[in-house]
Each structure stands twice: as structure tokens, then as C-alpha cells.
Amino acid sequence: MTRGIMLVKVSSKLTANFIKEVKNKEGVIDVYPVFGRFDAVVFIEGKNFSEMKNVVLNIIQTKGIRSTETFTEAI
């Protein structure tokens, strides 16, 4: 398995809805609201980098996202 982290900036009024919606998406291990430059941290996984790409593309379609930054484990 390949794992990663997405740091997400969300429109302030939509953060709670974003977390509820993303939590149930395929490939999402967990999601937390955070303080700082980003509004949420999403822990993701996939069988390989191609599947990770699909997980990320699915998440970024969620309403309210302003920007993301994604990190994958170096293996």
C-alpha cells in the first residue's frame, strides 16, 4: 500500500461539510480539522501511485476546496 497526506484549504463555512463528505470517500483513512495555514488534513492510501492519483482526484472534486497540497510516502 502507498500512503499519503493531503493538506486542504476549505472555504470557512464549508469545513464541517467537507470533513463529513470526504470521510466516506474510497481511499480515505481519516480526516481531521486543523488550525494554521490549512483547514483539514486527509490521510489517504492506495494500492499504488495510480490509485493514489484517483483518490486525490476524487477528493478535489469536493465542494468548498480552495487549494490542496499532497504528500506521499517515499518508498
N, C-alpha and C positions, 0 to 999 in steps of 0.2 A: 504494500500500500504506500501511496505517496500522500503526505500530509502537508497542509499549508494553513496560513492565516491571512485573512483579509481585514484590512483596516478600512472602515467605511465612514464617510461623512454623509449625514442624512439631514434633510430639512427638519428643523427642530420640532415642528408639530407632528411629524410622522415617525419619529424614532420608535415609539412603542408599537405602532402598527408594523413597522419594518421588522422588528425583532420577532413578533408573533408570526409573521408570514415566512420569514427566512428560516426559522427554527424547524419547519416541517419540510423543507426542500431536500431533495436527494443529494447526498454527499456532504451535508452539513452535520457536523458532530455537535457543535454547541455555538451559541451566540450570546454575547454579553454587552450591555450598555456600558460605556466608559466615559470618563472625564478627560479633557485635553483636546488635542488637535482633531481627534476623530470622535465619532459618536458611538460606534459599535465595533466590536471585534468578533469575527466569524471564523470558527475553526472548521476546516474542510478536509476532505480526503477523497481519493480516487484510486483506482487500480493502477493508473499510470498518468503521465502528463497529459495525454489526450483527454482522458476522462476528467482530470482536474480542470482543463480548459472548459469543458462542457458545464461543470459545476459552477465555475466563475461566470460564464456567460448566462447561465440561468439566474444566478443571484443578481447580476447587474441589471436585470430587467425589472427588478422590484421597484415599485413606485416610491419616490422620495429620495433616491440616491443622488447625491451631488458629485461625489468622487470616491474612488477606491484606490487602495494600494495593496497588492497581493504579494505574499512571500511563500515560497515553497521550500521544503527541506532540501538540503544539498546532500545527495547520496552518490 
